[in-house]
Amino acid sequence: MYADLDTAIDGAVDRHETRPALSAGARAMLPILAAYAPLGLLVGAHVASSDNPVAAWLSTWLIYGGAAQLAVLDVLAHGSGWVAAAIVGLLVNMRLAAFATAMHPEWRSAPVRLRVAAALMLTDAPWVVARNRTHGQREERRRYYLGAAISLFVLWPLMVSVGVLVGGRLEAAPVTSLLLPLTLGAVIVPQLRQRPAAVAMVAASCTAALTMHLSAGSALALAGLAGALGGLVTERVP
């Protein structure tokens, strides 16, 4: 009976400590969500103008990355086929390998279900928010990350859906081409004081400059690959 009571008390304490960390992570995401809104609308506009808007909209959950989804839609629009589009999407999202490598020490002792959830929702914004959380216990920092990640995972498809409804009116805006770099800049620039992020940004920027003559999909894929490799190598070098 006492063992059951102890287990119940531990569970109640754990739930009590989880809620503040989750809500703090969600609150920390609010400014970044505002920065992501224009990009979500832009992705939605491209979804609406694609040959199969329903499939393109459903890919929001499968690809789960604004830059990667834009690159995939661009490749498909040029008639290169789904195999080429899938390869480009994977290359653009290669940067997530660098993020996962940086998160490994923090998450290697976590339960499998939490590691799977963290991996499924991994992208730039929650990773940045979690990297800025340097205080608190390891379990608290994990919950902080999950709070941030869940917020984006829920609201990102909503942003894209609104963009689908707005459609061509957003694509006609003269600043449309600036939305992707401005959004990524708002997320990444504050992290440039960290060596892996700085190397990744420089590698991706140089690659983007050298591939300006290529289609948007190919250029994004090569820039993402270069940034991911630069970040991975720098993260492993002491």
C-alpha positions in Angstrom: 0.0 0.0 0.0 2.8 2.4 0.9 4.6 1.7 -2.4 1.4 2.5 -4.3 1.0 5.7 -2.3 4.6 6.7 -3.0 4.0 6.1 -6.7 0.9 8.2 -6.7 2.7 11.1 -4.9 5.6 10.9 -7.4 3.2 11.0 -10.3 1.4 14.0 -8.9 4.6 15.9 -8.3 5.8 15.0 -11.8 2.6 16.4 -13.3 2.8 19.5 -11.2 6.4 20.2 -12.4 5.6 19.3 -16.0 2.9 22.0 -16.5 5.1 25.1 -15.7 7.9 23.9 -18.0 5.6 23.0 -20.9 3.8 26.4 -20.6 7.1 28.3 -20.3 8.3 26.6 -23.5 5.0 27.5 -25.3 5.3 31.2 -24.1 8.9 31.4 -25.3 7.7 30.3 -28.8 5.2 33.2 -29.2 7.6 35.8 -30.8 9.0 33.1 -33.1 5.5 32.0 -34.1 4.8 35.6 -35.1 7.9 35.6 -37.2 6.9 32.3 -38.8 3.4 33.4 -39.8 4.4 35.1 -43.1 6.3 32.0 -44.1 3.3 29.8 -43.3 1.1 32.0 -45.4 3.6 31.8 -48.3 3.8 28.0 -48.1 0.0 27.9 -48.1 -0.1 30.1 -51.2 2.2 27.7 -53.0 0.1 24.8 -51.9 -3.0 26.5 -53.3 -1.3 27.0 -56.7 0.1 23.5 -57.0 -1.3 20.8 -59.3 -2.7 18.8 -56.4 -3.5 21.2 -53.5 -5.0 18.5 -51.3 -1.8 16.3 -51.5 0.4 19.4 -51.1 -1.6 20.5 -48.0 -1.3 17.0 -46.5 2.5 17.1 -47.0 2.6 19.9 -44.4 2.7 17.2 -41.7 4.9 14.7 -43.7 7.6 17.2 -44.6 7.1 19.6 -41.6 9.5 22.3 -42.7 8.7 25.5 -44.6 11.9 25.7 -46.6 11.8 21.9 -47.5 8.1 22.1 -48.5 8.7 25.1 -50.7 11.6 23.3 -52.3 9.5 20.2 -52.9 6.7 22.2 -54.4 9.1 24.0 -56.7 10.7 20.7 -58.0 7.2 19.3 -58.6 6.1 22.5 -60.4 9.1 22.0 -62.8 7.9 18.5 -63.6 10.9 16.7 -62.2 8.8 14.0 -60.5 8.2 12.8 -56.9 11.5 11.0 -56.6 13.6 14.2 -57.3 11.2 16.2 -55.1 11.7 13.7 -52.2 15.5 13.8 -52.5 15.4 17.6 -52.5 13.2 17.7 -49.4 15.5 15.4 -47.6 18.6 17.4 -48.5 17.0 20.7 -47.3 16.0 19.0 -44.0 19.5 17.6 -43.5 20.2 20.4 -41.2 18.0 18.7 -38.6 20.8 16.0 -38.3 23.0 18.7 -36.9 20.3 19.8 -34.5 19.7 16.1 -33.4 23.4 15.7 -32.8 23.5 18.7 -30.5 20.4 17.4 -28.6 21.7 13.9 -28.1 23.5 14.4 -24.7 20.3 16.0 -23.3 17.9 13.3 -24.6 19.8 10.0 -24.6 18.4 9.0 -21.1 14.8 10.1 -21.9 12.1 7.5 -22.3 11.7 6.2 -25.9 8.2 7.8 -26.3 9.6 11.2 -25.5 12.6 10.8 -27.8 10.2 9.8 -30.6 8.0 12.8 -29.9 11.0 15.2 -29.8 12.3 13.9 -33.1 9.0 14.1 -34.9 8.6 17.8 -33.9 12.2 18.8 -34.4 12.7 21.9 -36.5 14.6 25.2 -36.3 12.4 27.2 -33.9 12.0 24.7 -31.0 15.6 23.8 -31.2 16.6 27.4 -30.9 14.3 28.0 -28.0 15.6 24.9 -26.2 19.2 25.9 -26.7 18.5 29.2 -24.9 17.3 27.3 -21.9 20.4 26.7 -19.9 19.1 26.6 -16.4 16.9 24.0 -14.6 17.1 20.2 -14.3 17.5 18.1 -17.5 13.9 16.8 -17.3 12.6 20.4 -17.0 14.6 21.5 -20.1 13.2 18.5 -22.0 9.6 19.6 -21.1 10.5 23.1 -22.0 11.5 22.0 -25.5 8.3 19.9 -25.8 6.2 22.9 -24.9 7.8 24.9 -27.6 7.7 22.1 -30.2 4.0 21.3 -29.6 3.0 24.9 -30.0 4.6 25.1 -33.5 3.4 21.6 -34.4 -0.2 22.6 -33.8 -0.1 26.2 -35.2 2.1 25.7 -38.3 -0.5 23.7 -40.2 -3.1 26.4 -39.3 -0.8 29.1 -40.7 -0.4 27.1 -43.9 -4.2 26.5 -44.2 -4.8 30.2 -43.9 -2.2 30.7 -46.7 -4.2 28.3 -48.8 -7.3 30.4 -48.4 -5.4 33.7 -49.1 -3.9 32.1 -52.2 -2.6 34.2 -55.1 -3.1 37.5 -53.3 0.0 36.8 -51.2 2.1 35.5 -54.1 1.5 38.8 -55.9 3.0 40.8 -53.0 6.4 42.4 -54.0 8.1 41.3 -50.7 7.2 37.6 -51.1 10.7 36.6 -52.1 12.1 38.1 -48.9 9.8 36.1 -46.5 11.9 32.9 -46.3 15.3 34.6 -45.6 13.7 37.1 -43.2 12.0 34.3 -41.2 15.1 32.1 -41.1 17.1 35.1 -40.1 14.8 35.9 -37.2 15.3 32.4 -35.9 19.0 31.7 -36.7 20.8 35.1 -36.3 20.5 35.2 -32.5 22.3 31.8 -32.4 25.3 33.0 -34.4 27.3 33.4 -31.1 27.4 29.6 -31.0 30.1 28.2 -33.3 28.1 25.3 -35.0 25.3 27.6 -35.9 27.6 30.3 -37.2 29.5 27.8 -39.4 26.3 26.3 -40.7 25.0 29.8 -41.6 28.2 30.7 -43.4 28.3 27.4 -45.3 24.7 27.7 -46.4 25.0 31.4 -47.4 28.1 30.7 -49.5 26.4 27.8 -51.2 23.3 29.8 -51.8 25.4 32.6 -53.5 27.1 30.0 -55.7 23.9 28.4 -56.8 21.8 31.5 -57.6 21.5 30.3 -61.2 19.8 27.1 -60.2 16.1 26.6 -59.5 14.9 27.4 -56.0 14.4 23.8 -55.1 18.0 22.8 -56.1 19.5 25.8 -54.5 17.7 25.3 -51.2 18.7 21.6 -51.2 22.4 22.3 -51.7 22.4 25.2 -49.2 20.6 22.9 -46.6 23.1 20.1 -47.2 26.1 22.5 -46.9 24.8 24.0 -43.7 24.0 20.6 -42.2 27.5 19.3 -42.9 29.2 22.4 -41.6 27.2 22.3 -38.4 27.7 18.6 -37.9 31.5 18.8 -38.4 31.8 21.8 -36.1 29.6 20.2 -33.4 31.9 17.1 -33.3 35.2 19.1 -33.3 36.1 20.2 -29.8 
